[in-house]
């Protein structure tokens, strides 16, 4: 096979597997048997091994959506992980209460808990150390995902407190906060990757990834809700929750101990609307009999305990009419279809629009003009169309056809191989792309320019004041024109000009991210800045030099070369350089390798085996930690080596400052 044919075959496999993954995880409509999928994945992995030069860094062999790769060790659960019976209405719950009372009488309490919408996990601790984390699997055995779970900041690796049993198991739910989900999913979409349908799928996909380093970049969280041990340690579930909280576990503050089923129903109705105010999704309430002795009396059915049940909230849903489909153009030129709906009240807000994600979603729904559609609002802020009410469709209705030109500049859209989104290629002339790029540049994560906001950029563009990033740095020469803008007073202009001036000191990595080069997100920009030091090296780097940088693959490298091949981009860089922006890494700049130690303080004392004190200091600072000069109650960790001064040791012990070894410090960063 010629080398070109190999590359073509690999690209085709990536595209095909991505499509199947999308169908499976996002559309929940598999289009291939698991076995066939695995065979194709294997074929791709083999080709990637033979031709690493063609391997796509985002290849489906590198990422796991759910259960695709099965390279985890299977572990049998000591206590089977059962599921819960579901109820959907008051009567079901009263029936449950009746069954409980028949078995144990009237003298008992219930604990009401939120039902977190994630995936359950079993954690085993031995001698206060986390030794194993296992997924539910089929309930009898699951996957050992310990190293991935160790990346979750709210799961303690070491416990604190007295009377902790030598060995016990604790269960909880791993989930992703909605804000993190939305942010990361947007980044995925921008990179042309398959977006996840909801935070639960994202969390599940993350826990099953092969690379813990990748997992650590996706913030997961975990609430614990059940303790198991050989010896019975507590009389009630409530007591166990309060105690494990003291050991360092993240236990929800929203649980409630109640006396009867009426109180349970009140709790349920309180959370029916309150739940939308949480930063994460819940899909119901779990009700548990409090006393362990009574739980034992009630026992289990084959599938679930008789002492607990869940109440599931219905996703709020209404029908309304699709008025038209419009298209939004993003900064990268990606064109997203939006359903404009006849306004309708849903879960307390008026819904007028719903996202349609991409062209495939329109096909999946089979949308026709003026269709009556079912709109659902789960935890998400943006509602979605679930399906069409076919009974309401007129026989003359025409199918909605995804646009083939840009709604803003009329340019014919393109779709790259293997990508779901259509793009407007007119990046220099398409207004939302021009405005979006400048908005991205001034954004908090990029140049973070004070006194400038998205609307101001829009207004400036309308008035011909800015059409390129570099124009921002020449605004001070246009002060007269600025004053003519409504609600833009002298003070605001002064603030803005100061913000722009200050931004000239912003670090190279932020500037690089701000340029908005395709596939160059925050992390990639950081790596490139660290690897190549300045813009000139970056602009002339070969594909080999680019891919030699940690985590930079072929697709990113090509995108960088493409960016610097365009004269208009080079011109921008010349102008920005002339304005005095930082196009190289400052010598004394601490380049963050990770943010794992952000907010944490350290004192280093003694002599170490593997690193010098200076090296340890650099390691801490590169990962966002701070070195303090002395031991105080504020100190988070004392990194203790040999021959440490006795007075330091005494002070740290007195103030309860945890002592950690060199290895434990490295572990904190590597996990
Ligand atoms: S207790 C015997 N408490 O819901 C089952 N489960 O449908 C013990 N879940 O597999 C589970 N929040 O993944 C319990 N507060 C909570 C929960 C919870 C979410 C999940 C868990 C479980 C599923 C049962």
Boltz pocket constraint, residues with backbone or C-beta under 6 A from the ligand:
constraints:
  - pocket:
      binder: B
      contacts: [[A, 81], [A, 82], [A, 83], [A, 84], [A, 113], [A, 114], [A, 115], [A, 116], [A, 117], [A, 118], [A, 119], [A, 120], [A, 172], [A, 173], [A, 225], [A, 226], [A, 286], [A, 304], [A, 305], [A, 308], [A, 310]]
      max_distance: 6.0
